[in-house]
Amino acid sequence: MPGTVREIPLDYGDAALEYRAVRQRAGVIDRSDHGVIEVTGRDRAAFLHALLSNDVKALAPGQGCQATLLDIHGKVQVTLLVWALDDRIVLVTPPGMAAATYEMLDKYLFAEKVVLEDVTAARALLLVAGPDAPVLVGRLAGAAPAEPPWSSVAGTLDGVDVRLVRGAGETGEPEAWIMAHADAASRIWDALVAAGARAVGQGAVETLRIEAGTPRFGHDVDASVLLPEIPFDALVSQTKGCYPGQEVVVRIRDRGHVNRHLRGLVLDGGEPPAVGAEVWAGDAAVGHVTSATRSPALGRPVALAFVRRQHAAPGTRVEVKSGERAVGAAVSDLPFPR
């Protein structure tokens, strides 16, 4: 796994075995396609706190959170992981979003003592996921982050300085992120595989995260999506001060509703539907598919889809149409039951 790789393989020979490794033991996933922005300067926490949807000022070194940057209409411009270290705050962006995120943040910089730096090319990110992941990583690195999601500690893995971060279930399993210098990526990868973690490609990762009901930026959520249309409790502080889009989020929470929700669909059979396939109730289109896979846990196709509010209750029967083909489906809460 060269440190400069940004295109993640679909599989490493057997996607089914890779899926089972994460569900039963541990798998290692290359996350170096994600962006990394470091924010330094004495005003860094206050600056980010004023812009992001979660409580950044409350983060002590070694703590973290998930957050979003919204526009003034409450629509999601990017989803972020936020890791507070002793002398900086690390922002992890979705693939291909580092430059755009840098520009969005930079336009808000005026007199604050803040420095933004896109360090994506200099950082390697790996995700170890599975029931054995925290113990495996802790044994190799001589340290393990505490239980709260996004807690982090410094460690040394095979002689390489790393940052270890407790994940929050993108795959539906215990997770540990590892951040290191890009030049050390192959060395860390090899050490993890030698210790029993199986290399896992994008095909298995997609199945895992869809079963877990984890929205993927650019697929299930983008700049056309209102934050309250997706599962968002972990992304927002309900008690912090103002941030762009907060008024819309609070107004929907207190006095209104959204017209659609991101939900799961469990299909009666057949192949997974195409992205964009329409969801129908009776003689009307009521939504569309954003991601789909065949679920090994359920033995049938499942999908994430936006569904109109009137048809979004779990158990509601709908149809998914691709061309002339229609397949029955039931609306499901997320994550899917396994």
N, C-alpha and C positions, 0 to 999 in steps of 0.2 A: 504493500500500500504506500506508494510514493507520497511524500509530504505535499507535493504540489497538485495532487489529484483534486479536481473539483467536480468531475462527472462521476457520480456514484454508480457502480455496476448494478444491473437489474438483479443479478444473483451471483453467487460464487460456486455454482455448479448444481445446487439442488435447493430451490426456494422452499419446498415443503420441509426439508430437514432444518433449514434456517429458521423457519417459523417455529417449529417444535423446540428448537434449542432455546429460544427466548421464552416460550411458555413453560418449559420444564427445567431449564438450567441457566444458561447465560449465553448471550450473543453480543458481538461487538459490531457497532454500526459507525461507518465513516460519516461524520457530520461536518467535514471540512468544506462542504458546499455552502454552509451558513456563513453569514457575515459577522465580523467582530469590530465593534467601535469602542474605543477606550475614552472615557471622559475624566479629565483631571482638572485641578484648580480648586481653590477653596470654596467656590460657589457651586460646585458640581451637583451636590444633592438638591439644593434649593432650585437650581435651574431645571433639572429633570423633574422634580416634584411639581413644578408649575405647569409642565407640559404633558406628563404621562398620567394615565388613568389610575395608577396605584400609588401607594404611599411610599415614596422613595426616601423622604427625610427621616422616616422611622427606622430605616435599615442601618443596623450597626455593621461594622466590618465582619464578614463571614456570613451575612444574611443576604437574602435575595427575594425576588418575586417575579411574577409575570405581569405584563402591562401592555397597553396599547397606546398608540398616538392617534388621536382622532382629528377630524376636521371640525369646523364649527357646527356642522350639521349632525355630528355624532356618528359619522361614518369612519370605518376602520382604515387608516392609512398604512399601518404596519402593526404587527404583533411582535413583542420583544420579550427576551429573558433579561433580567436586570440582576447583576451580581455585584454587591458592594465589597470591595477589598479595602485594605488599609489606606491606600493612597490614590485610589481610582475607582470608578464604577465601570463595569464591563457591560455592554449591551450586545446581546447576540440576536442577530436579525435572521429572518427567513432567507433561503437561497436567493441570490440576485438582488437583495434589497439593501445592501450596505451603503452603496453610493447614494441611493435615493433617501435613505434614512439620515445619512450625514447631511444632505442638503436641507431636508425638512427641519432638522435641529438647528443647523447653522443660521437659517434665516431668522431665528428667534434670538440669536446672540447679539447683544448690544454692548453694555458696559460690564457685564458679568465677568468675573475672573474664572473663565472656563476655557479649556482647550479640548477640542474634538480631534480624534485621530482614527482613521480607518486602518486597522492593523490586520485585516482579513488575511492578506498574503503571508503574514508572519506568524499566524496562529494555526495550530491543528486542534480540531475538536473531535472527540470520539464519544460515543454513547454506549455504555455497557448496560444491557437490559436483561432481566430475567430473575427468577427467585434467588439465584446464587450470586447475582451481580454485586450487591454491596459488600458481601463477605469476600468475594474474589478480589475486588479492587482494593479493599482495605488490607487484605493480606499482602498483596503485591506492593502497595504504596506505603505501608506502615502507618496509615491514617485513614479515617473515614469521616465524612461529614455527619453532623447530627441529623436526627429524624425530620425536623421540619423541612418541607420542600424548599429547595434552592439554598439551603445552608451549604457553606463551602469551607474547605481547609486546604492548606498547602501540604504537599507530600512529595515523595521521591519514588519514581517508578522505574526500575531498571537503570538507576543512576541518573535519571532525567527529572528535573524539577517540574512538577505538575500542579495544577489546581484541580481539586476534586469537588464536584458539586452534586448534591442530592437531587435527582430528577423528580418529576411529579406525574409519572404515569402516562406519557405519550403513547406507550405501547400497551398500557394496562398492567404492567409488571413493575417491580422495583427497578430503579434506574440510577446510574451514576454517570455523570458527564466528566470527561477529562479534558482539560485545556493545557496545551504545552506549546513550545516553539515548533513551528512547522518542520524544521529540520529533524526533529525527533519523532515525527509521526510514525515512520516505519518501525522504529525500534520499539515504541510503545505497543503498536499493533501486534508485532510479533510476540512480545512478552505476554500479552493478553491471550492470544491464540494458543501459545505454548502452555498457558495455565488452565486451558479448558474452555475458553470462550470461542464460540463458532463465529466466523465471519458471516455477516448478514447483509444481503443486498436490498435494493429499493423495493423489489417485488414483495418480499416478506414484510418489510417495514410498512408498506401501504396496507397490507392485510391486517397487521397488528394494530395500526393506529385507527383504521376504520372500525374494527371491532371495538376499540376503546372509545370511539366517538370523539376523537381528537380532530378538530378542524385544522386544515392545512391552509396557510396563507397562500393566496394565488389560485386556490382550487375551491375550497369551501367558504372562504372569507376573503374579501378584497375591498377596494375603495367604494364599491357600490352597496356595501352591507352596513346597516346600522348595528352598533354594538349589541343592543338588547335582542337582536334577532338570532344570536348565537349563544351557547352556554358561556356566560361571562363572569360568574361570581369570582373566580380566581384572578380576574384581570382588573378588578376595580376595588378601590376603597370607597365605602359609602360615607366616610366621615372626614375625608381630607378636604382641603380647599379647592378652589376653582382650577379647572384645566380646560383646554379647548374641547368643546362638545359636551361638557358636563351638564349644561342646562337641558340639553335634549335628553340625555340619559336619565336625569332626575325627573323630568316632566313625564317621560314614558313610564317610569317606575311608579310615580305617585298619582298620575291623573289620566293615564291613557294605556295604550297597548300598541304592539307592533302588528302588522298585518300578516306576517309570516314568521315561521320559526325553522331553524335547522333541526331536523329530526332524523331518526333512523328509519329505514324501510327494510323489512324482512320479506323477501320475495318468495312466492310459492314454488319456484323452480326455474329451470332454464339456465342461461348464462347471465353473468352480471350485465346490467344495462350500461349503455354508453353514457358518458358524461354529457349532460344536456338533455337526456331523455325526459319526456314530459310525464308528470304525475297527474292522473285524472281521477276525479270523483264524479260519478254519473256521466253527464255529457259535457263537463267543463274541465279545462286544464286548471289545476290548483297548485302546481309547483314544478320543480325540475331537479334532476339528479346532479349532484356536484362531485361525488366520488362513489366508486362501487368496486366490490371484490366478491370472490367466493369465500365464505367464512368456513374454515375448517371446524370451528367450535360449534356452529349451528348446522353444518352440512348443507348449506344452501346459499344463494347469493344474498348479499346485503348491500345497502347503499346509504349514503348520507344525502339528504335532499332538503331543499327549502319547500315547505308546505304551508299553504294558507292557514291562518289561525283557526278557521272554522273546521278544518279537517286534520288538525295537528295533535289531537288527543291520542295517547297510546291505545292501540287496539283498533283504531279506525281503519276500515278497509278502503283501499284505493287500487288503482291500476297504474302500471308503468308501461308507457307506450314508446316503442322504438320503431318508426316506420309503420308498417301494417301490423306489427306484432304487439300484443298486449299481455302482460303477466300480472296476476293478482299479487297484492302485497299488503302487509299490515304495518301501520305506523308504530314505531318503537321509541321508547325513551333511550337516551344515551348515558353510559355505554350500553351496547347490546348485552343482554343476559347471556352468560356462557354456562 
